[in-house]
Amino acid sequence: MSRRPVPRVTDAPEPQSARQRRRQRWYFALMGTCVVLIVLAWNVVRLWSVPAAVAMSAVAAVLPPIAVLVANWGEGR
C-alpha cells in the first residue's frame, strides 16, 4: 500500500493578490526610479556634466520596458 505524502501548509501556493502586489511594488519602484533619473539628469546633473546627464537619460529610457516585464512576469501561470 503506497501512501501519498501529506501536504503541508508551506506547500500551499502564494495567493494571486500577494504576487500581484509584489509585482506592482516592483513596477512602481522601477518607474519611480525612471522619473527621478530624468528629473535629476535634466535639471541638476546637466549643469555639471552633460555626458553624465545623457547616460542617466539612457538608463531611464531602458527602465520602462524592464518594469513592464517585471510587472507581467509569471502572469500566465
N, C-alpha and C positions, 0 to 999 in steps of 0.2 A: 504494500500500500504506500503510494507516494503522497507526501504531504506538500501542500502548497505553502510557500512562505507567508507568514502573517505580515500584511502591510503595516508599516509604521507611520506615525504622524509626520515624521520628517520626510517621508517619501511622497507626500501629497504635493502636487504641483502648486506653484505660486499663483495666486489669483490674477486674473486678467487686469483688474484695476490696479494692482500693485505694479505689474510690469508696465502698464501704460503710464502710470505716474512717474516711474523711474525714467522712461524714455522722454517724457515731457520735460522733466528737470534737465536732462542732458541737452535736449533741443534748445531750451531757453538759455541754458548756460553758454552753449556754443554761439547762439545768435547774439546774446548779450556781449560776449567777447568780441564778436564781429563789429558790433556797433561801437564799442569802446575803442577798438583799434582804429576804426575810421575817424571817429571824432578826434582822438588824440593825434593821429597822423596829419589830418588836415588843419587842425587848429593850434597844435603845440609843437610837434616834432619838426614840422616843415620849416619852422623858424630857425632851427639849428642845423638840421641835416635833411636835405631833400631825398637823398638815396634811402635813408632810414624810413622816411615817410612813405616812399614808394614801396619799400619792402613790407612795411606794415599793411599798406593797402592791398598788396598782392596776397598776403596771408589772409586778410579779411575777405578777399574775393573767393578764396578756396573754402572757407568755413561753411557757407550756406549749404552747398551740396553734401558736405560731410554731416551737417546737422540733420538733413533730411534722411540720409542713410541711417543714422543712429536712431532717429525717431521711428523709422519703419522697420527696424531690424527685428526679425522674428515675428512679424505681424501675421504672416501666413500660416504659422504653425498652430 
